[in-house]
């Protein structure tokens, strides 16, 4: 691209510059921060799952109590 000033650029040249700038910004957002396998993620979720104590009310029961109160 030979032109340096925006006023001298064609619409296509300006669009290319904008596209490159947006792509550079998006690259910083989509970099994977966690490179675990699906099996590792599922195992992690199993280990950190919330397990209610035995005999506690189910979510359905609690919702019904709230609705009927």
N, C-alpha and C positions, 0 to 999 in steps of 0.2 A: 504494500500500500504506500503510494508515494505521497499522498496528501497528509499534512500534519494538523491542519485546522479543521474543526468540525464543519465550518461553513463551506469548506472546499470538498468535503466528502460526499460521496453518493449515499443514498439511503441504504444501499446494500452494505457498503463499507461501515457505516455507522452501526447497522444491525449486527455485523460480525464482531465489532469491538464490544458492543453491549453483551452479546452472547458469550464471548470469552470471559468478560468480567463476571458475569453471573455464574458461569461454570466454575471459575476459580473460587468464588465464594461458597458455592454448594459443595465443592470437594472437601472443604474443611468440616462440613456438617455430616457427611456421609461416611467418613472414615470409620471402619469398625473398631469399636473400643473393646469388644469382648470376642475373642476368637475361640470360643469353646464349641465343641461338637454338640449336636442335638442330644446325644446320649448323656453327655456331661451336664447339659442344662436340665434335662429331665431328672437326673439323679440329684442335682442341687435342689430342685423344686421339691422332690420327695423328702429330702432331709430337712428342709425348712418349712414344710407345710404345717399349718396350724391344725392341731388335732384337739377337738374339744374333750373335756373330761367325760368319763362314762356317766350316763344318766342325764346329761345336760339336754336342754331343749334344742330341737332342730330349728333351723331358720324359719321354716314354715310355721311351726308352733309359735315362735316369737312374733311373727308377722300377724298371725291370727289374734294373738293377745292384744297387740297394739290396735288392730282394726276394731276389735270388739270392746275395747276399753272406752 
